[in-house]
Amino acid sequence: MTRDGRLGVGVIGAGRVGPVVALALAGAGHAIVGITHGSDDERVEGMLPGVPLLDPLEVVRRSELVVIAVPHDQLGPLVSGLAEVGAWQVGQLVLHTDPGEGTGILSPAALKGAIPLAVHPAIAFTGTSIDLRRLANAFAAVTAPAPVLPIAQALAVEMGCEPVVVAEADRAAYAEAIATATTFSRSIVAQARELLAGVGVDNPGAYLSALVHATIDDALVDPVTPIEGDLDIGTA
């Protein structure tokens, strides 16, 4: 870290998450030193003008903090592969954003002297600057060894989130909760939209909007409300 606590940040992963996290950390005063190529380099360059597009090895070489935002099945092999070529540096911060993993997945980097951190911002990423507003109202699951937990919490705050500590052993259950909330909600709403379209409702998304938002808000406040029989949806 520099004297004022600002970091040179490199990002591996240019999908929906990586560029947004980079943008958030840049807004907190950190310097983005590079990001890997992705499927839409033009979008990334628009979000992070002037930031070099690099290969993963060069991103690690340049960075004090490496943010890894790649699909779940790529995370372990990536970390191990970079360890095999001697990429990780002593004292370097390595942070991944996968909800289902703690810091154990980063052990190949930790064995080389890097400092492992796991921070998952709990939002649905669009991959655009819109996500910065979502981060400002979100929580982030934070997992890290006790001596460096405050660093992980501080980085979550700098992304705009309120940090919540999740134990290493609980990350799988945490990921299941996140997947249930997102995947199930999307599939159910999509099914309802299809049914309404089938009976001639012109704009089923708009038709459902108030009902779905109110139902979810109620569930978040009172999760023990029965979902059958006495749920009041205006039938009486």
C-alpha beads as a LAMMPS data file, in Angstrom:
LAMMPS data file: protein, C-alpha beads

236 atoms
235 bonds

1 atom types
1 bond types

-500.0 500.0 xlo xhi
-500.0 500.0 ylo yhi
-500.0 500.0 zlo zhi

Masses

1 110.0

Atoms # bond

1 1 1 0.000 0.000 0.000
2 1 1 1.127 3.540 -0.657
3 1 1 1.675 5.980 2.175
4 1 1 -1.867 7.367 1.925
5 1 1 -3.457 3.915 1.732
6 1 1 -4.192 4.097 -1.974
7 1 1 -3.464 0.973 -4.001
8 1 1 -2.497 0.075 -7.518
9 1 1 -5.410 -2.191 -8.470
10 1 1 -5.417 -4.743 -11.259
11 1 1 -8.505 -6.686 -12.305
12 1 1 -8.680 -10.164 -13.784
13 1 1 -12.107 -10.608 -15.319
14 1 1 -13.801 -8.143 -17.661
15 1 1 -17.358 -9.439 -17.508
16 1 1 -20.172 -7.803 -15.563
17 1 1 -18.396 -7.649 -12.201
18 1 1 -14.737 -6.772 -12.717
19 1 1 -15.074 -3.400 -14.480
20 1 1 -17.718 -2.227 -11.992
21 1 1 -15.564 -3.134 -8.987
22 1 1 -12.652 -1.342 -10.662
23 1 1 -14.805 1.736 -11.219
24 1 1 -15.958 1.719 -7.588
25 1 1 -12.407 1.407 -6.261
26 1 1 -11.221 4.122 -8.624
27 1 1 -13.938 6.343 -7.184
28 1 1 -12.456 5.697 -3.745
29 1 1 -9.096 6.992 -4.935
30 1 1 -7.285 3.813 -5.944
31 1 1 -5.346 3.670 -9.211
32 1 1 -6.511 1.062 -11.726
33 1 1 -3.307 -0.213 -13.329
34 1 1 -4.829 -2.762 -15.701
35 1 1 -7.660 -5.123 -16.531
36 1 1 -7.732 -8.258 -18.623
37 1 1 -9.332 -8.500 -22.039
38 1 1 -12.921 -9.714 -22.210
39 1 1 -15.692 -10.332 -24.702
40 1 1 -16.511 -6.608 -24.907
41 1 1 -13.312 -4.566 -24.683
42 1 1 -15.114 -1.525 -26.077
43 1 1 -17.502 -1.449 -23.107
44 1 1 -14.621 -1.829 -20.655
45 1 1 -12.661 0.972 -22.303
46 1 1 -15.753 3.174 -22.108
47 1 1 -16.082 2.512 -18.376
48 1 1 -12.354 2.689 -17.612
49 1 1 -10.837 5.067 -20.166
50 1 1 -7.070 4.883 -20.359
51 1 1 -6.780 1.696 -18.298
52 1 1 -4.489 -0.797 -20.088
53 1 1 -5.936 -4.091 -21.304
54 1 1 -3.430 -6.741 -20.235
55 1 1 -2.987 -10.479 -19.867
56 1 1 -3.488 -11.905 -16.338
57 1 1 0.228 -12.322 -15.648
58 1 1 0.944 -8.679 -16.425
59 1 1 -2.032 -7.550 -14.323
60 1 1 -0.597 -9.411 -11.330
61 1 1 2.889 -8.105 -11.965
62 1 1 1.725 -4.468 -11.868
63 1 1 -0.709 -4.633 -8.945
64 1 1 -0.678 -4.172 -5.192
65 1 1 -4.284 -5.399 -5.086
66 1 1 -5.451 -8.024 -7.578
67 1 1 -9.240 -8.335 -7.943
68 1 1 -10.333 -11.635 -9.486
69 1 1 -13.858 -11.602 -10.912
70 1 1 -14.131 -14.712 -13.054
71 1 1 -16.688 -17.555 -13.284
72 1 1 -16.671 -20.011 -10.396
73 1 1 -15.123 -22.885 -12.323
74 1 1 -12.243 -20.710 -13.539
75 1 1 -11.208 -19.284 -10.178
76 1 1 -9.228 -22.211 -8.747
77 1 1 -7.300 -23.075 -11.929
78 1 1 -6.470 -19.408 -12.498
79 1 1 -5.038 -18.892 -9.013
80 1 1 -3.072 -22.142 -9.191
81 1 1 -1.771 -21.420 -12.670
82 1 1 -0.483 -18.006 -11.675
83 1 1 1.202 -19.566 -8.649
84 1 1 2.942 -22.125 -10.856
85 1 1 4.568 -19.386 -12.948
86 1 1 5.639 -17.432 -9.869
87 1 1 3.266 -14.518 -10.415
88 1 1 2.100 -13.872 -6.853
89 1 1 4.115 -11.444 -4.740
90 1 1 4.788 -11.311 -1.021
91 1 1 2.422 -8.846 0.662
92 1 1 0.220 -8.482 -2.408
93 1 1 -3.527 -8.361 -1.717
94 1 1 -5.595 -10.878 -3.693
95 1 1 -9.376 -10.473 -3.588
96 1 1 -11.984 -12.585 -5.335
97 1 1 -15.709 -11.874 -5.684
98 1 1 -17.108 -15.428 -5.878
99 1 1 -20.005 -15.932 -3.426
100 1 1 -19.328 -19.642 -2.961
101 1 1 -15.680 -19.482 -1.928
102 1 1 -13.812 -18.104 1.048
103 1 1 -10.079 -17.610 1.115
104 1 1 -9.172 -21.289 0.863
105 1 1 -9.413 -21.133 -2.925
106 1 1 -6.630 -18.534 -2.795
107 1 1 -4.224 -20.788 -0.874
108 1 1 -1.802 -21.177 -3.820
109 1 1 -1.358 -17.404 -3.785
110 1 1 -1.173 -17.291 0.028
111 1 1 1.587 -19.898 0.010
112 1 1 3.604 -17.477 -2.104
113 1 1 3.127 -14.711 0.468
114 1 1 0.032 -12.981 -0.922
115 1 1 -2.794 -11.866 1.386
116 1 1 -6.121 -13.604 0.583
117 1 1 -9.454 -11.779 0.776
118 1 1 -12.976 -12.755 -0.334
119 1 1 -15.556 -9.999 -0.883
120 1 1 -18.874 -10.658 -2.612
121 1 1 -21.071 -7.584 -3.230
122 1 1 -24.658 -8.833 -3.041
123 1 1 -26.167 -7.155 -6.090
124 1 1 -27.302 -8.295 -9.517
125 1 1 -24.583 -6.845 -11.739
126 1 1 -25.454 -5.400 -15.139
127 1 1 -21.845 -4.606 -16.033
128 1 1 -22.560 -0.875 -16.396
129 1 1 -22.113 2.234 -14.254
130 1 1 -25.710 1.744 -13.063
131 1 1 -24.275 -0.819 -10.670
132 1 1 -22.481 1.887 -8.692
133 1 1 -25.859 3.086 -7.394
134 1 1 -26.796 -0.479 -6.508
135 1 1 -23.547 -0.949 -4.608
136 1 1 -24.310 2.129 -2.524
137 1 1 -27.381 0.377 -1.093
138 1 1 -25.916 -3.116 -0.842
139 1 1 -24.166 -5.430 1.580
140 1 1 -21.054 -7.466 0.875
141 1 1 -20.053 -10.838 2.311
142 1 1 -16.496 -10.593 3.636
143 1 1 -14.202 -13.500 4.507
144 1 1 -10.530 -13.148 5.424
145 1 1 -7.983 -14.282 8.009
146 1 1 -8.533 -12.398 11.270
147 1 1 -5.381 -10.217 11.052
148 1 1 -6.386 -8.827 7.651
149 1 1 -10.183 -8.865 8.037
150 1 1 -10.239 -5.067 8.539
151 1 1 -8.596 -4.658 5.120
152 1 1 -11.312 -6.716 3.450
153 1 1 -14.004 -4.784 5.312
154 1 1 -12.459 -1.459 4.308
155 1 1 -12.351 -2.482 0.653
156 1 1 -16.019 -3.491 0.801
157 1 1 -16.859 -0.071 2.219
158 1 1 -14.833 1.592 -0.535
159 1 1 -16.876 -0.326 -3.097
160 1 1 -19.925 1.314 -1.508
161 1 1 -21.174 -1.703 0.458
162 1 1 -21.803 -2.472 4.099
163 1 1 -19.548 -5.424 4.987
164 1 1 -20.961 -8.513 6.681
165 1 1 -18.507 -11.145 7.910
166 1 1 -19.245 -14.677 6.669
167 1 1 -17.132 -17.505 8.063
168 1 1 -15.093 -19.651 5.709
169 1 1 -17.161 -22.726 6.574
170 1 1 -20.404 -20.876 5.814
171 1 1 -19.605 -19.652 2.306
172 1 1 -21.325 -22.591 0.588
173 1 1 -24.565 -21.963 2.504
174 1 1 -24.241 -18.254 1.764
175 1 1 -23.872 -18.960 -1.957
176 1 1 -26.930 -21.218 -1.871
177 1 1 -28.975 -18.427 -0.301
178 1 1 -27.852 -15.971 -2.973
179 1 1 -28.568 -18.433 -5.781
180 1 1 -32.000 -19.223 -4.365
181 1 1 -32.939 -15.559 -4.101
182 1 1 -31.797 -14.665 -7.612
183 1 1 -32.386 -17.709 -9.794
184 1 1 -35.711 -18.712 -8.226
185 1 1 -37.059 -15.147 -8.262
186 1 1 -36.186 -14.663 -11.925
187 1 1 -37.679 -17.966 -13.028
188 1 1 -40.926 -17.434 -11.124
189 1 1 -41.395 -13.890 -12.426
190 1 1 -40.606 -15.042 -15.965
191 1 1 -43.236 -17.771 -15.644
192 1 1 -45.817 -15.295 -14.367
193 1 1 -45.070 -12.884 -17.237
194 1 1 -45.516 -15.696 -19.748
195 1 1 -48.868 -16.675 -18.254
196 1 1 -50.141 -13.093 -18.325
197 1 1 -48.984 -12.640 -21.903
198 1 1 -50.885 -15.816 -22.749
199 1 1 -54.150 -14.321 -21.496
200 1 1 -53.671 -11.115 -23.449
201 1 1 -51.980 -8.730 -21.017
202 1 1 -49.982 -6.403 -23.257
203 1 1 -47.248 -5.422 -20.805
204 1 1 -47.001 -8.219 -18.227
205 1 1 -43.797 -6.866 -16.685
206 1 1 -45.398 -3.535 -15.833
207 1 1 -48.570 -5.296 -14.726
208 1 1 -46.648 -7.401 -12.195
209 1 1 -44.231 -4.711 -11.028
210 1 1 -46.120 -3.288 -8.042
211 1 1 -47.349 -6.709 -6.894
212 1 1 -43.937 -8.387 -7.110
213 1 1 -42.096 -5.525 -5.416
214 1 1 -44.630 -5.360 -2.589
215 1 1 -44.574 -9.131 -2.101
216 1 1 -40.774 -9.223 -1.943
217 1 1 -40.669 -6.246 0.416
218 1 1 -43.132 -8.010 2.719
219 1 1 -41.110 -11.232 2.599
220 1 1 -37.911 -9.391 3.492
221 1 1 -39.556 -7.776 6.524
222 1 1 -41.592 -10.800 7.660
223 1 1 -40.146 -14.022 6.192
224 1 1 -42.529 -16.262 8.165
225 1 1 -45.648 -15.046 6.349
226 1 1 -47.477 -18.101 4.902
227 1 1 -47.218 -18.348 1.121
228 1 1 -50.404 -20.384 0.652
229 1 1 -54.000 -20.030 1.702
230 1 1 -54.072 -16.721 3.560
231 1 1 -51.705 -14.635 1.401
232 1 1 -53.731 -11.532 0.528
233 1 1 -53.343 -10.743 -3.169
234 1 1 -56.673 -8.990 -3.584
235 1 1 -58.868 -12.041 -3.994
236 1 1 -61.405 -10.864 -1.420

Bonds

1 1 1 2
2 1 2 3
3 1 3 4
4 1 4 5
5 1 5 6
6 1 6 7
7 1 7 8
8 1 8 9
9 1 9 10
10 1 10 11
11 1 11 12
12 1 12 13
13 1 13 14
14 1 14 15
15 1 15 16
16 1 16 17
17 1 17 18
18 1 18 19
19 1 19 20
20 1 20 21
21 1 21 22
22 1 22 23
23 1 23 24
24 1 24 25
25 1 25 26
26 1 26 27
27 1 27 28
28 1 28 29
29 1 29 30
30 1 30 31
31 1 31 32
32 1 32 33
33 1 33 34
34 1 34 35
35 1 35 36
36 1 36 37
37 1 37 38
38 1 38 39
39 1 39 40
40 1 40 41
41 1 41 42
42 1 42 43
43 1 43 44
44 1 44 45
45 1 45 46
46 1 46 47
47 1 47 48
48 1 48 49
49 1 49 50
50 1 50 51
51 1 51 52
52 1 52 53
53 1 53 54
54 1 54 55
55 1 55 56
56 1 56 57
57 1 57 58
58 1 58 59
59 1 59 60
60 1 60 61
61 1 61 62
62 1 62 63
63 1 63 64
64 1 64 65
65 1 65 66
66 1 66 67
67 1 67 68
68 1 68 69
69 1 69 70
70 1 70 71
71 1 71 72
72 1 72 73
73 1 73 74
74 1 74 75
75 1 75 76
76 1 76 77
77 1 77 78
78 1 78 79
79 1 79 80
80 1 80 81
81 1 81 82
82 1 82 83
83 1 83 84
84 1 84 85
85 1 85 86
86 1 86 87
87 1 87 88
88 1 88 89
89 1 89 90
90 1 90 91
91 1 91 92
92 1 92 93
93 1 93 94
94 1 94 95
95 1 95 96
96 1 96 97
97 1 97 98
98 1 98 99
99 1 99 100
100 1 100 101
101 1 101 102
102 1 102 103
103 1 103 104
104 1 104 105
105 1 105 106
106 1 106 107
107 1 107 108
108 1 108 109
109 1 109 110
110 1 110 111
111 1 111 112
112 1 112 113
113 1 113 114
114 1 114 115
115 1 115 116
116 1 116 117
117 1 117 118
118 1 118 119
119 1 119 120
120 1 120 121
121 1 121 122
122 1 122 123
123 1 123 124
124 1 124 125
125 1 125 126
126 1 126 127
127 1 127 128
128 1 128 129
129 1 129 130
130 1 130 131
131 1 131 132
132 1 132 133
133 1 133 134
134 1 134 135
135 1 135 136
136 1 136 137
137 1 137 138
138 1 138 139
139 1 139 140
140 1 140 141
141 1 141 142
142 1 142 143
143 1 143 144
144 1 144 145
145 1 145 146
146 1 146 147
147 1 147 148
148 1 148 149
149 1 149 150
150 1 150 151
151 1 151 152
152 1 152 153
153 1 153 154
154 1 154 155
155 1 155 156
156 1 156 157
157 1 157 158
158 1 158 159
159 1 159 160
160 1 160 161
161 1 161 162
162 1 162 163
163 1 163 164
164 1 164 165
165 1 165 166
166 1 166 167
167 1 167 168
168 1 168 169
169 1 169 170
170 1 170 171
171 1 171 172
172 1 172 173
173 1 173 174
174 1 174 175
175 1 175 176
176 1 176 177
177 1 177 178
178 1 178 179
179 1 179 180
180 1 180 181
181 1 181 182
182 1 182 183
183 1 183 184
184 1 184 185
185 1 185 186
186 1 186 187
187 1 187 188
188 1 188 189
189 1 189 190
190 1 190 191
191 1 191 192
192 1 192 193
193 1 193 194
194 1 194 195
195 1 195 196
196 1 196 197
197 1 197 198
198 1 198 199
199 1 199 200
200 1 200 201
201 1 201 202
202 1 202 203
203 1 203 204
204 1 204 205
205 1 205 206
206 1 206 207
207 1 207 208
208 1 208 209
209 1 209 210
210 1 210 211
211 1 211 212
212 1 212 213
213 1 213 214
214 1 214 215
215 1 215 216
216 1 216 217
217 1 217 218
218 1 218 219
219 1 219 220
220 1 220 221
221 1 221 222
222 1 222 223
223 1 223 224
224 1 224 225
225 1 225 226
226 1 226 227
227 1 227 228
228 1 228 229
229 1 229 230
230 1 230 231
231 1 231 232
232 1 232 233
233 1 233 234
234 1 234 235
235 1 235 236
